[in-house]
């Protein structure tokens, strides 16, 4: 059950969703949501009843003590926030923790709310641990409700088959409901899995920008991403085993990237360049 505080009046908003847990290595995906909600002053308007979807022995409630010594409990849940982007669309943010049970009911509630609010497009975000070097661009995996969207954006679709999380299930739910849906997953180097990973967050943010044709604020993310990479460089320099491992990942990545120098790939990248040039520079 969704507990509504005050349903905002929005004009065909876009919906952006991310969840803590299995879908959120190094807080890469929820980092995008938190960054944008902070930038645009998003306000909470709805929350899913945690009793319906969470095992509190898996996701335990948190106790905090206020200034006057009053103890309060914050229960794990999924919340909805709303804001407007200056010179852009209204936005519904869905941020929560991956549910423990009743996933289909969970998805049905969120999809139903999206229709009630006349959501126009959906973006879901995830991040995962992978054998990728921190010194190279963050790999992004893409899932689209319509392959034509990927073609238009010059993106390759994921071919993954196997276990999925709530992000994958929710993406499929939105697609079945007929909403235009895009999902982006960032690969985080598994040898630096601790949170946060601003480089992954920044890369996801840039893909959201391009996919939605929006100019979004980057804030301090670019500086934080560079500082993160310098920090991991220092770690590698101080540990010979880590340095050797990073080198092997770099060689594997560079070898795997060689086929991308094909004529089709070059043409696709040139089309993306022309599209970005015609759209004009993004505001930072």
N, C-alpha and C positions, 0 to 999 in steps of 0.2 A: 504494500500500500504506500502511495506517495502522500506525504504530509505537506500540503501547500501552505505557505505563509501568505503570499499575495501574488497571484499570477500576473506577471508584467505584461503590458501590451507591447508586442514586438511586431515588426513588419518583416515577414518572411526571413527570419534569422537563419544563420548557419549554426550548426551544432558541432562543437569540438569536444571530444571525450578522451580521457586517459585514466588508468587505474593503477594503483600501487600493487606490488606483489610480483608474481611471475612475469607480468607484462611490462615491467618497469625497471629494467636493469639500470643501476646507478642513477635512478630518478630521472632518466633521460626524457621520458614521455611526460610525466607529471610536471617536470620542470618547465615544459612549454606552457602548460595550463596555468601554473602558478605565476609564471612571468607575465603572461597576457592578462590574467585577472588583476594582478597588481598594477600593470600599466594602464588598464582601462577602468579600474575601480569597480570591478564586478561585485554584485550584491546577491546574496543567497535568497532563493525564493521557494525552494522545495527540497525535501529530503526523503529518501526511501526508508521505510521502517526497518531498522537493523534486525529486529526480532525475526523477520521473515527470511533473511538471506545470509546471516552470519553465524558461524559457530564461535562462540565467545571463548572457547578453549583454544581455538586456532588464532583468532584475532581478538585479543583481550582488550577490554575497555581500559582507558587510562585515567588514573586519579590525579587530580591537581589540587593544590592548596592556594586559595586566594590570599590577598593582603590581610584580611581579617581572620585568617585561619580556617575559613570555611572550605570544606572539601567538596569537590564536584567531580562527576564522572563523565567522561566523553566516550560515547559508544562508537564503535566502527560503523561506518555507513557510507552512502553515496549521496552527494549533494548536487543540486543544480544551481547555477549562478547565471546572471544575465548582465549584459553591458552593451554599449554601443561603441563602434569604432568611428572616430572622427573621419568624415568624408567616406565612410564605408558602411557595411551592413550592421544590423544588430546581431548579437552573438549569445548563444546559450552554451555554457560550459558545464560539462558533466565530469565531476571528479570524485573518485572514491577508492575503495579497496576492492580487489577482486572478491566476489561473493563466494561463500563456502558451499551453497546449496541453492536449489530451485532456480537454476540459471535461465530456463525458458520463461518463467514468470517474471524474473528480473528484467530480461530483455523486452518482454511484452510491455512492461510498465514504462520503460524508457522510450520505446518506439511509440507507444500510445501518447506519451507526453509530447513527443516531437510532432506528431500529427495535430495534437490539440493546439500547439503553438505555431502551426503552419511553417515548420522548418523547411527550408529550401534545399539545403545541401548538408552533408555530414562528413566530418573528418574524424577518424579515430587514430590514435597514436600509440605506439609501443616501442620498447627497446629491449634488446636481448644481448646476452653475452656470446661472444664469437671469437674465433681465431683470426683476429684482424690486428694489424699493427697500429699503435697510436699515432705514428708519424705520417700516416696516409689519410686521405679524406674518409670520412665516416661512411661506410656502405649503407645504402637505404634500400629496403625491400618494400615493394609497392603492391597493393591490392586495390582493384577498382571494381565498382558495380557494373561498369560498362567499359570493355576494352578500348572503345573509341576514345574515351577520356585519356587513357594512357598514351594512345597514339598522338592525340592532340598536344599533350604535354611532353612528348618525346621520352616517355618513361617505359622501362621494361617491367612486365608483370611478374610477380612471384610464381614459382612453380612448386612451392613447398607443399608436401602432403605429410600429415602426421598429427600428433597431439596439438591442441590449440588452447588458448586462454580465453578470458571473457572478452578481450578486444576482438579476437577473431570471430567469436560467436556473435557478438553484438554487430560487427560489421556485416556478417551474413544475414542477421535479422533485419537490419535496415535495408539491405539489398532486396531481400524477399518482399519487403513492404513497398518496394518501388521507389525508394528515395535514392537520389544520386549520392553515392558513398565512396569515399577515398580513404585508404588506410596506409600509413607510413610507419615503417619500423626501422630504427637505427641500430646498428651493430656496435656494441661496446667491447673494447678489448678485455678479455676475461682476466688478464693478469693485473688489471687495475679496476676491479669491479666495485670498489668502494664509492659511495656517493659523495658529491654529485659528479656528473660528467658533463660540464658545460659545452664541450665540443659536440656531443651527441645532441644536446638540447638545441644548440644553435643550428645544427644541420637540419633537424626536424622543422624548426621554425622557418627556415628558408624554403623548405619544400611546401609548407603550408602557404607561405607568401605566394610562391609561384603558382601553386595549384588553384588558389582562390583569387589570384590576380589582385592582391592587396599589398599595401605598404604597411609593414608592422614594425614597431620599435624594437630595436635590438638591445637597447640599454647597455649594460656592462658585459653582456654575454660574449662579445668578441674578445674583449680584454681577458675575461675569465677563461675562455677557451685557450687562448695563447699561454696564459699562466699555467693552466692545467697541463698543457703539452710540455712546457718547460720543466715542470715538476716531475713528470714521468721520465723525461730525458735524464734528469739528474739521478733518478732512481736507477735507470738502466746503466748509467756511467759508474755508479757505486756498486753494482752487482753484476759480475761477469756473466753469470748464468742467465740473468734477465736480458743483458745486452745481446748475448748469442741467440737467445730465443726470439727477441725482437728482430734481429737481422734475418733469421730464417723465415719469419712471417713476412718481412718486407720482400724477400726474394720470391716467396710463393705468391704474394699478392701481385708483384710486378709481372711475374710470368703469366699469371692468370689474366692480367689486364692486356697482354699483348694482342690477343685476337680483336680487341676493341678498336684497333687501328684499321679495321676493314672499311671498305668504301661506304657500306650502309651505316656503320656507326658514326663515321665522320660526317656523313650527310645529315644524320639525325641531330648530332651536336650542333652543326651549323644552323639548322632550322631553329633550334632552341636559342641560339645566339641572336638570330634575326628577330625572333619574337620578343626577346628581352630588350633589344635595341629599339624596336618599334613602340614598345610599351613605355619606354623612358626609364630613367633610373629610379630605383626605390628610395624612398626616404628612410634614413637610418635614425 
